[in-house]
């Protein structure tokens, strides 16, 4: 392979030896640097995975036609044997499909020919023309892709996300009574608890997962332009709409769209992308908060023997897991944004852009999944530095001004807000001594003074629901 390199008017010829595909030679880090961490997604989003799901849809459709009485399935063609074609598919067989595709220049037709060959091997050649009967390629693609999408999310991604939420909830409960200085606009504000701040993210993520669950996994199944034309002309008395609904909804566990062009219109898939993008945005927000807590020393990080924090500064333990997660979430969201904006748009009955774009749906999931793993790893390294949290509270006695002026309002003390504003606003240092001296001079009862003197930055944390 020759590469032409031109620099300052001089052309050089650089020759590289051909490279076999390995994690070292992969162009994308998803299949290169991070392949080991993402292997769980390969059965769904790889080329092998897509071929296997296409074969699954074709086999199940073939069996559904037989069950509906369209043709008689020979006794020797046991459903279990037919299902084994996709359940036990090997990489060598998938490569056989790819080899056929080089001839047909059509991926779904290559799958059809493969299944017919398998039928012949099982002695069912007389049934071979019922494979792909009346279908267009998108009847297979627009059921295979939502099916692999559904199962990848339900079996791999969402469990990982829910495990992360569970981890956060456990951490929140263990730190539910740890007071912490809150900050609004980056400035010291009314104290909170560390546990409650984590519960903010738990609630947000749980809400988004719940919203995600309402979005159907939609599919298209209705022939060349969505009207069962070929099916109807061949078997006019058959209720193909009922058949299609039963096959897609009950056999595949998807939701068949009733009015389609040649392709599924992808509106629900776009809604999935938008929902996952919101989840990722919440996680970016979380990454940045934890990164900040580490930077102000609220958390120390466990060291790992042999790890290096900086190539120049030996003392450093960088919050790289949260930074890696944030970076991967950003890449995922950029892709989700394009997928959600592009896929619902197609010229007339269809153009081929959806096919090209759909092949990339596993990439943002991979980056998101990688981020979840980084977050779990990063959270496992955190060590609470409770002394630092307490020091910050002790150094910011001004934050109890809100509490004091509110009690004074209750007692009908004249202009309490203004009195506390004059005491605290813009002052270099407000200490416990400063605040208590102010309280002692107030013209209020001894009981109220005692109440006010009992307020500290550590106990002025309000109330929250139980968690």
N, C-alpha and C positions, 0 to 999 in steps of 0.2 A: 504494500500500500504506500503510494507516494503522496507526500504533502508538500505543496508549494509555499514557501515562506519568502515574502518580499520585505526587505528592510533597507531603507535609504537607497532605493533604486537597484539593489542587488537581489537577484532571485536565487534562493538555495533550494535544493531538493533533499528532503528528509525522508528516509524510508523506515517504516515501522513494520515489524513482522506481524502477520495476522494473529489475532488474540482469540482464544476460546473464551466463551462466556463463563466467568467465575465471579465470586464476590469482589475479586481484585480488578477485574476488567469491566464490570457492569457500569453502564453510563449513569444510571440512577442510583443514589445511595439506598433507596428502598430495597433494591435487589443486590446491592453491593455492601457497603459498610454496615447496614442495619439488617441484613437478610436474616441473620440468626435470631434476632429479636422479633421478626415479623413472620416467621414460618407458619404460625397458626392461621394466617390469612391466605396462604398460598392455595389451599384446596378450594377456595371460593373465587378469588380474583385472578388467578393465573390463567394462561391459555389452556392448560390441562383442565382447570376447574370449569371454564366456560364450555369446553367440549363435553365434559362429563354431564353438566347440567342440560346441555342441548340433547344429548342422547337420552337422558332421563325423561325430558318432556316428550320426545318422540316415542319412546317406549310406552310411557303412561297413556299417551294419546292412542297409540296402536291398541293397547288393552281396553281403553274406554270404548273405542269403536266396536270391538268384539263384544263387550258387555252390553252395548246398545243394540246388538243384533244386526249391525251393518254387514258383518261377515262372521263366519263360523271359525273359531280358533281351533285348530287341530289338537287333539288330546296330547300329542307329543310336545306341543309348545306350552309347557307349564309356565304360568305367570312368574313363578320364582326364578325359573331359568332365564326368562326374558329380562327380569329386573337385575339379574346378576350381570348382564351386559354392562350396565352403568355402575352398579355397586362394586364390581370387581375390576373395573377398567384399569388397565396398566398404562404406564408412560409409553411403552412400546406401541400399544394400540392407539393411543392418542397421536403418536408420531405417524402412525399409519394414516390416520385421518388427515393430518397436515400434508402428508405426501400426496394424497388424493386431491387435496385443495390446490396444490401446485398445478395440477392438470385442469381441474374444473374452474379454477379462479373464483370459487364460490364456497365459502366455509360451511354453510348449512347443507348444501348439496353433498359435500364431502361426508358429512355426518350421516345423511340419508343413505349414501352408498355403503358406508361402513356397517350400518344396521342391517341392510339387506344381505351383506356378506355374512354377518353373524346369524341371520335367519337361515340362510342356505346351509351353514355349518350345523345348525340344529335340525335340519331336515324340514324347514318350513318355507321353502322357496316359493310355493304356490300362494303364500300370503304376502309376498314382498311388496306388491303394489299397493297394499293398504298402509304402508309406511309413508308418512308425509302426505296422506290422502287429502286433497283439497286445500292444502296449506300454502301459504307464502312463507318466506324465510322469517318475516317479522312475527308471525304467530309463534315461532319457536324462540326467536331472540327476545321478544317482549313478554315471554313467560319465563324463559331461562334466567335472564338478567334480574328481574325483580325477585325471582326465587332465590338465586344465589345471594343477592343483596339482603333479602330478609333473613336468610339463615346465617350469613356472616355477622350481621348486626345482633341477632338474637342469641347466637351461640358463642360469639367471641367478643365483639366490641362492647355491647351493652353490659354483659357480666363484668367486664374489666372496669367499665365506668362505674357501675354500682358498687363494685368492690372498693374503688377509690372513695366514693361517697361514704361507704361504711367505715373506712379508715378515718376519714375526716370526722365523722360523727363520734367515733370512739375517742379520738383525740380531744374533741370538743367537750365530751363528758368528763374526761380526766382533768381538763383544765377549766372546768366550769366556774371554779371559785378563785381563779388567778386574776387579780385586778390588773388592768393595763391602761396606760394613758392612751386615750383616743386622740386622733388628729383630724381636724377638718381644715381644708385648704393648707395642709401641712403644718398647722399650728396646734398647740396643745388645746385640747377640748375636754368636755366632760368625760370622766373615766368610764371604762367599759370592762368587760372580762374577755380574756383570750378565748375562752370556750364559745362565748356568744359570737365573737367575730368569725370563728370557723363555722358556726351554725348558719351564718348568713349565706355562705357558699353551699352548705348542705341543702338548705331550703331552695336556693335558686336552681341548683342542679336537679333536685328531685322534681321541682315544678316543670322543668324543661323535658325531663324524661317522660313525665306524665303526658305532656302535650304531644311529644313525639309518638307516644303509643296510640293516640287518636288518629294518626294519619294512616290510611290504608296502604297496603302494598299492592298497587294497581297493575293490571296486565291487559294486554290487547290479544284477542283471539277471535278472528272472524273472517279469515280469508284475505285475498289480495287487496281489497279496498274496504274491508270491515263489514261486508254485507253477506257473508257466507255464499257468495255467488256460485262457486263451483260445487259446494256441498248441496245447495238447493236444487241446482239443475240436475244433479245425479240422483238425489233422493228427495223429491219435492214434498213428500208427505211427512218427512221427519222434522221434528221441531228442533232445528239446529241451535236456536237461541237458548233453549232450555238445556240442550246438550252442552253448549259452550259454557254456560253459567255453572252447570254441575261440575264439569271437568276442571275449570279454572278455580272455582270457589271451594269445591269440596275435595277434589283429588290433589290439587296443588297448594291449597291454602292461601290463595291470592284473591283479589277482588277484580272480577272482569268488568272492564268499562263497556258500556252498552252501545255507545255511538263513537266510532273511531274512524280514522283514515286507515292507511296501510300500517300505521304505527300507533303505539300507545302515545297519548299526548303529554305524558311525563309531568303533569302538574303536581301529582302527589309525590313523585320522586323529587321534584324541585322543592316541595315543602319539606321533605326529609333533609335535603341538603341545607335548607335555611335553618331547620331545627338544630342540626348538628353544628352548624356555624355558630348559633347562639350559645350552645353548650361550650364550644371551644372558646368563645369570647369570654364567657364566665371564667373558664380555666386560665385564660391569659390574665384576667383581673386578679385571680388568686395567685398566680405565679409572681406577679409584680408586688403584691402585698407581702408574701412570704419573703421574697428577695429583699424587700425593704426592712422587714423585721430582722433578717440576718444581718443586714448592713448596719443596723443600729444596735446590734449585739443582743437582741432579745432571744435569739437562738444561737447556740454554738452548733457546730457540725461534727459528727463523729468522723474521725480520720480512718482511712483505710490503708493498711500497710502497703507500701510500695507506690501509692498514688502521689502525684506531684500536682500542687495547686498552681504553681507558676514556674515558668522556665527560668525566671530571674530572681524571684522573691521566695525563698524557702519557707517563710512563715505562713503563706497564704493557704486557706482552704476555701476555695471559691464555690458559690452556690450554683454549680454548673448544671445540676439536674433541672432546676427551675428555669434556667436560661435555655437549655436544650428543649425543654417542654414548650416554652413560649415561642421559640423559633419554629418548631414543628407545627404548632397550632396555627401560626401565621401562614405557613405554606399551605396547610390544609384548607384554611378559610379562603385563601385566594382561589384555590381550585373549586371549592364548593360554590363560590360566587359565580364563577364562569359556568359551571355545570347548571346551576339553577337558572341563570339568565339565558343560556343557549338552548337547552334541550326542549323546552316547550314551544320553540319556534321551528317550523319546518315549512318548506314551500309546498303548497297545495297538498296532495296526498302524502308526499314525503320527498325528502332528499337524503343523501347519504351522510350528511354531517352528524346526525344522531349516532350512527354506528361508530364513527371515528371517535366521538367524544365519550360514548358509553364505555369504551374499552379502558378509560382512565378512572372509572369511579372507585376502583380499589386504592388508588394512589392517595387521595385525601384521607381515606380511612386508615391507611398504613401510617401516615404522618400523625394522625390523631391518636392512634393506638400506641405509637412510639412515645408520644407525649404522656399518655397515661402511665406507661412503664417508668418513664423518667420521674414523674411526680411521685409514684409509689416509692421509688428508690430514694428520692430526695427527702420525702417525709420520714423515711426510716432512719435518716441520718440526723434529724433534728434533735437537739438536746436543749431543753428549756433553761434559760438563764434567768431564773426568777429574781435574783438579786438586782439585775440590771433593770427589770421592769419596775421593781420597787424603788430603785434610785430615781428613775424618771418621774415617778409619781411624787416622790418626796421633794424633788427639785421643781415641782410645778404646783405649788399650793394655790396659785391663782385660779386653778380650775374649780375650786370649791366656791368661788364668788357667786356662781349661778345658784348654788344651793342656798347660800346665806341670804342673797337678795330675794329669793323666792319665799323663804320662811318669813322674812321681814315684810314682804307684801301681805302674807297671810295675817300678820300681826298689825297691819295698817300703819306700818312705819312710813314716815314721809320720804318719798323719792329714794327708795332703797337701791334701785338700779343705778341711779346717778352716783350715789355714795360709793358703791362698789366699783363703778367705772373710774371714779377719781382715784381710788385706792390702787387699782390694779393695771389699768390700761397703759401700755407703753413703759411700765416700770421694769427695771433691770432684774430685780429679784424680789419675789414675794415668798416669804418663808412661813413656816408654822408660827414662828414668833410674831411676825408681822400681822398675820391674820388674827391670831388670838388677842394681840394688843388692840386691834380694831374692834373686835367683838366686845372686849371688856369695857370699852368707852361708849358702847351703844346704850341709848336710853330705853332699855327693855327690861322685862322682869328677869329675876335670877333663873327662873325655870327656862325661859327662852334662851338666855345666855348659855346655860348648861347644854341645851339641845344643840345650839350652834357650835359650841366648843367640841362636841362629840363628832362633828363631821370632819372626815379626813379624805384625802385623795384616794386612799385605799378602800374606804367603805362607801364612797359616793359612786356606786356603780349601777344604781337603778334596779329594775326587776325585768325579767324575761320569762316567757313560758318555760315550763319544765322541758328538759331534753335529756 
